[in-house]
Amino acid sequence: MKRIIHFSLANSKGGITQYVLNNWKHIDKTRFQFDMVTFGGHLEFENDLQKEGCRIFYVKNRAEDNLGQFQKEILQILSRGYDAIHLHTSYWKSFELEKMAKQVGISQIIVHAHNTGVFDDNERQEKEQQHYRLIKKLTPDIATDFWACSKAAANWLYEDKIPRNKVQILNNAIDVEKFMFNYQKRKAYRERIGWDNKFIIGHVGRFSYQKNHEFLIEVFKNVIKKNKDARLLLIGKGPLENNIYSLAKWYGLADKIHFAGICDDVNGWFHAMDIFALPSRFEGLPIVAVEAQSSGLRCLLSDKITRETKITDHVSFLPLDISLWCNKILSWKSNEINRISCIEQVKKAGYDIKTYIKTLEKMYRE
């Protein structure tokens, strides 16, 4: 059995965490053992992982803050005899994990790029400077495998230091069938919040600088002036949630916005939406946009998001201009489309996890 340790999971079930969990759920567990590391507190879903033999390790220190204690904690974990270490990252913080994996003799060291910017809300400029300083020291021997969720993510993390023929692009695959549009589910979810006859703009994402919720609130403020039936559904948690709620309240919109928190049934909420909006300042390749397209939704995405995200014909990219977004949303409302399933297009594009997982299993060299 191949034993793989993943760095690192978060409690938010955001993009990286969701990607790892999707793979863990579908991987052949008779051949592959996944263990997980988190730098956060208690994972609310740890019992689900542990029930199927997955170990969770909680690391208290980071290399940038306390290198000695970090090394001590990590070496205790890596010395348990892993065949591969899978490092999921959005920017270079240090090369310590890669160095320690080599030190203990792990044969496959995978660096996996998942984003195109620094998503931390504090000290962002300092972290970006650190990232660029480390890129200058990046060499192809730092790891055995270099992966990325998109070409844009590869360009951000590796620049010209890693030859592109050494970088594998791996799709952020999902369980496509879960997102097939269902009218009865749409009706039930809309009725749950009393919005059965409303025009619902939806968003899924962590309340952070990256996701740009304040822009979405400004757009919604303008949309509702022209369409009083418009409503905004926000799914997720994060450090800026209170700020966004305060902004909504300031504009008198709080009763027209539903803050749903972290949901295990996001696929159900996609059915309730009429439009999916993602005004991110940057992204690798957002899993939520793949999910939204699978459910037949029209998707309005920031032009900062890679065009690789476009799988179906129902996707538009716009600059972060409030009037442009407002007009596009209103034009879509007046030109409604039938919610047909787009899962065959998504499958054909290589985003069905049932097919993708076979590719991943081959890439974890046995």
C-alpha positions in Angstrom: 0.0 0.0 0.0 1.3 3.5 -0.9 1.3 5.9 2.1 0.8 9.6 1.2 0.9 12.5 3.6 -1.0 15.7 2.6 0.0 19.2 3.7 -2.4 20.9 4.6 -6.1 20.9 5.3 -8.2 23.8 6.7 -11.5 23.8 8.5 -13.2 26.0 5.9 -13.4 23.2 3.3 -12.1 25.7 0.8 -10.6 24.9 -2.5 -7.4 23.0 -1.5 -9.2 21.1 1.3 -12.1 20.2 -0.9 -9.8 19.0 -3.6 -7.9 16.7 -1.2 -11.2 15.4 0.4 -12.6 14.7 -3.1 -9.6 12.7 -3.9 -9.6 10.9 -0.6 -13.2 9.9 -1.0 -12.7 8.3 -4.4 -9.1 6.9 -4.2 -8.7 3.1 -4.0 -8.2 2.7 -0.3 -7.0 -0.9 -0.7 -3.9 0.6 -2.5 -3.5 4.1 -1.1 -3.4 5.4 2.4 -4.0 9.2 2.9 -3.0 11.0 6.1 -3.5 14.7 6.6 -1.7 17.6 8.3 -3.4 20.8 9.4 -1.9 24.0 10.9 -5.3 25.0 12.2 -7.4 24.0 15.2 -9.7 21.0 15.4 -11.1 19.8 12.1 -14.8 19.5 12.4 -14.8 16.6 9.9 -11.9 14.7 11.4 -14.2 11.8 12.6 -15.2 11.1 9.0 -11.6 10.8 8.0 -10.5 8.8 11.0 -13.3 6.2 10.6 -11.7 5.1 7.4 -8.2 4.9 8.8 -6.9 8.4 7.9 -4.6 10.0 10.5 -4.8 13.7 11.3 -1.7 15.5 12.5 -2.1 19.0 14.2 1.0 21.1 13.7 1.4 24.1 16.1 4.4 25.8 14.6 5.2 27.2 11.2 8.7 27.4 9.7 8.6 31.2 9.3 7.7 31.7 13.0 9.6 29.0 14.9 11.9 27.0 12.7 13.3 24.7 15.4 9.9 23.6 16.8 8.5 23.3 13.3 11.3 20.9 12.3 10.8 18.9 15.4 7.1 18.5 14.8 7.4 17.7 11.1 10.2 15.2 11.4 8.1 13.2 14.0 5.4 13.0 11.3 7.6 12.3 8.3 9.5 9.6 10.1 6.5 7.3 10.1 7.4 5.8 6.8 5.6 7.7 4.0 6.1 6.9 0.3 5.0 10.3 -0.9 4.5 13.8 0.5 1.9 15.9 -1.3 2.4 19.7 -0.6 -0.6 21.8 -1.6 0.3 25.4 -1.7 -0.6 28.9 -3.1 2.7 30.6 -2.6 6.3 29.9 -1.4 6.7 30.3 2.3 9.9 28.3 2.7 11.5 25.1 1.3 11.7 23.4 4.7 9.1 20.7 4.1 10.8 19.6 0.9 14.2 19.5 2.6 12.9 17.4 5.5 11.1 15.0 3.2 14.5 14.4 1.4 16.2 14.1 4.8 14.0 11.2 5.8 14.1 9.5 2.4 10.6 10.0 1.0 10.9 9.0 -2.6 8.1 11.2 -4.1 8.0 14.8 -3.2 5.1 16.6 -4.9 4.6 20.4 -5.0 1.1 21.3 -6.2 0.2 24.9 -7.1 -3.4 25.8 -6.4 -3.6 29.6 -6.8 -2.3 32.7 -8.5 -1.7 35.0 -5.5 -1.5 35.4 -1.7 -4.9 34.9 -0.2 -4.0 35.8 3.5 -5.8 38.9 4.7 -3.0 40.1 6.9 0.5 41.1 5.9 -0.3 40.3 2.2 2.4 42.5 0.7 5.1 41.1 3.0 4.1 37.5 2.1 4.2 38.3 -1.6 7.7 39.8 -1.2 8.8 36.6 0.6 7.2 34.5 -2.2 9.2 36.4 -4.9 12.4 36.2 -2.9 12.1 32.4 -2.6 11.3 32.0 -6.3 14.8 33.3 -7.1 16.2 30.4 -5.1 13.9 27.8 -6.6 15.6 24.9 -8.4 14.2 21.8 -10.1 15.8 19.5 -7.6 13.6 20.9 -4.7 11.0 18.2 -5.5 10.4 15.1 -7.7 7.1 16.3 -9.1 5.6 19.7 -9.9 1.9 19.9 -10.4 -0.6 22.7 -10.9 -4.4 23.1 -11.1 -4.0 25.4 -14.2 -1.4 27.0 -16.4 -2.0 30.3 -14.6 -1.2 28.6 -11.2 1.9 27.1 -12.6 3.1 30.4 -13.9 2.6 32.0 -10.5 4.3 29.4 -8.4 7.1 28.3 -10.6 7.7 31.2 -13.0 10.6 30.3 -15.3 12.5 28.3 -12.7 10.7 25.0 -13.4 10.6 23.9 -17.1 7.0 23.6 -18.2 7.6 20.1 -19.5 8.2 19.1 -15.9 4.9 20.6 -14.7 1.8 18.4 -14.8 -1.6 20.2 -15.0 -4.2 18.3 -13.0 -7.9 19.2 -13.1 -9.8 20.1 -10.0 -12.2 17.2 -10.6 -15.5 16.8 -8.8 -18.2 14.2 -8.4 -20.1 15.6 -11.4 -23.3 13.5 -10.9 -23.9 15.2 -7.6 -24.4 18.6 -9.4 -26.9 17.5 -12.1 -29.8 20.0 -12.0 -32.9 18.9 -10.2 -36.0 21.0 -10.2 -37.5 19.5 -7.0 -34.3 20.3 -5.1 -34.4 23.8 -6.5 -37.9 24.3 -5.3 -37.1 22.8 -1.8 -34.0 24.9 -1.2 -35.6 28.1 -2.4 -38.6 27.5 -0.1 -36.3 26.8 2.8 -35.3 30.5 2.9 -38.5 31.9 1.6 -37.1 32.9 -1.8 -39.2 30.6 -4.0 -40.2 33.5 -6.4 -36.9 35.5 -6.2 -34.0 36.0 -8.6 -31.1 34.6 -6.7 -27.4 35.5 -7.3 -25.2 33.0 -5.6 -21.6 33.0 -4.4 -19.5 30.3 -2.7 -16.2 31.2 -1.1 -14.2 32.1 2.0 -14.8 35.6 3.2 -11.3 36.9 2.4 -9.5 39.5 0.3 -9.2 37.1 -2.5 -12.9 36.5 -3.0 -13.8 40.2 -3.1 -17.2 40.1 -1.4 -17.3 43.9 -1.0 -17.4 44.3 -4.8 -20.3 41.8 -5.0 -22.2 43.8 -2.4 -21.7 46.9 -4.4 -23.0 45.1 -7.5 -26.0 43.7 -5.7 -26.9 47.2 -4.3 -27.2 48.4 -7.9 -29.0 45.3 -9.2 -31.7 45.5 -6.6 -32.5 49.1 -7.5 -33.7 47.8 -10.9 -34.9 44.4 -9.9 -36.6 44.3 -6.4 -36.9 40.5 -6.6 -33.1 40.1 -6.6 -31.5 38.3 -3.7 -27.9 37.4 -2.8 -26.9 34.0 -1.4 -23.5 33.8 0.2 -22.0 30.5 1.2 -18.8 30.3 3.3 -17.1 31.6 6.4 -14.0 33.7 6.9 -12.2 36.5 8.6 -14.0 39.3 6.7 -17.6 37.9 7.2 -18.5 40.5 9.9 -17.2 43.3 7.7 -19.3 42.2 4.8 -22.4 41.8 7.0 -21.8 45.3 8.4 -21.6 46.7 4.8 -24.8 44.9 3.8 -26.5 46.3 6.9 -25.2 49.8 6.2 -26.8 49.7 2.7 -30.0 48.3 4.1 -29.6 45.0 2.3 -29.2 42.6 5.2 -32.7 41.2 4.9 -32.1 40.5 1.2 -28.8 38.6 1.7 -28.7 35.1 3.1 -25.4 34.3 4.9 -25.5 30.5 4.8 -22.1 29.7 6.5 -20.2 26.5 5.7 -22.6 24.0 4.0 -22.1 20.3 3.3 -24.9 20.5 0.8 -23.5 23.2 -1.5 -24.7 21.1 -4.5 -28.3 21.6 -3.3 -27.8 25.4 -3.0 -26.5 25.5 -6.6 -29.9 24.3 -7.8 -31.5 27.3 -5.9 -29.4 29.9 -7.7 -30.2 31.6 -11.0 -26.7 33.1 -11.5 -23.3 32.2 -10.0 -21.0 35.2 -9.4 -17.3 35.0 -8.6 -15.6 38.4 -8.5 -12.2 37.1 -7.2 -9.1 39.2 -7.4 -7.2 36.0 -8.3 -7.7 32.2 -8.5 -5.9 29.1 -9.5 -8.8 27.3 -11.1 -11.8 27.5 -8.7 -13.6 24.2 -8.0 -16.8 26.1 -7.3 -16.9 27.4 -10.8 -16.7 23.8 -12.1 -19.5 22.7 -9.8 -21.7 25.7 -10.8 -21.2 24.8 -14.5 -22.1 21.2 -13.8 -25.5 22.4 -12.4 -26.2 24.3 -15.6 -25.8 27.7 -14.0 -24.8 30.9 -15.8 -21.5 32.0 -14.3 -20.2 35.5 -14.2 -16.5 35.5 -13.4 -13.8 38.1 -12.8 -11.4 38.6 -15.7 -8.7 38.0 -13.2 -9.7 34.3 -13.3 -7.9 32.1 -15.9 -9.9 31.3 -19.0 -9.1 27.7 -18.4 -12.1 27.8 -16.0 -14.6 28.1 -19.0 -15.9 24.6 -19.6 -19.5 25.3 -20.8 -21.0 28.1 -23.0 -22.7 29.7 -19.9 -19.6 31.5 -18.6 -18.7 35.2 -19.0 -15.6 37.0 -17.8 -15.8 40.7 -17.0 -13.4 43.3 -15.5 -14.2 44.4 -12.0 -16.4 47.2 -13.0 -19.7 47.6 -11.0 -21.8 48.9 -13.9 -20.6 46.1 -16.2 -21.5 43.4 -13.7 -24.8 45.0 -12.9 -25.8 45.3 -16.6 -24.7 41.7 -17.3 -26.7 40.3 -14.4 -29.8 42.2 -15.4 -29.5 41.2 -19.0 -29.3 37.6 -18.0 -32.5 37.9 -15.9 -34.4 39.3 -18.9 -33.1 36.5 -21.1 -33.5 33.4 -19.0 -32.2 30.0 -20.1 -33.5 26.6 -19.3 -31.5 24.9 -16.6 -30.3 21.9 -18.5 -27.6 19.6 -17.2 -24.2 20.4 -18.5 -22.5 17.4 -16.9 -21.6 15.7 -20.1 -19.6 18.8 -21.2 -17.8 18.8 -17.8 -17.0 15.1 -18.1 -15.7 15.5 -21.6 -13.4 18.3 -20.4 -11.8 15.9 -17.8 -13.4 17.1 -14.6 -15.2 14.0 -13.6 -13.5 12.6 -10.5 -14.4 9.0 -11.3 -12.2 9.1 -14.4 -9.7 11.6 -13.0 -8.9 9.5 -9.9 -7.4 6.8 -12.1 -5.0 9.3 -13.5 -4.0 10.5 -10.1 -3.5 6.9 -8.8 -1.0 6.4 -11.7 0.8 9.6 -10.8 1.3 8.4 -7.2 4.1 6.1 -8.4 3.7 2.6 -7.0 
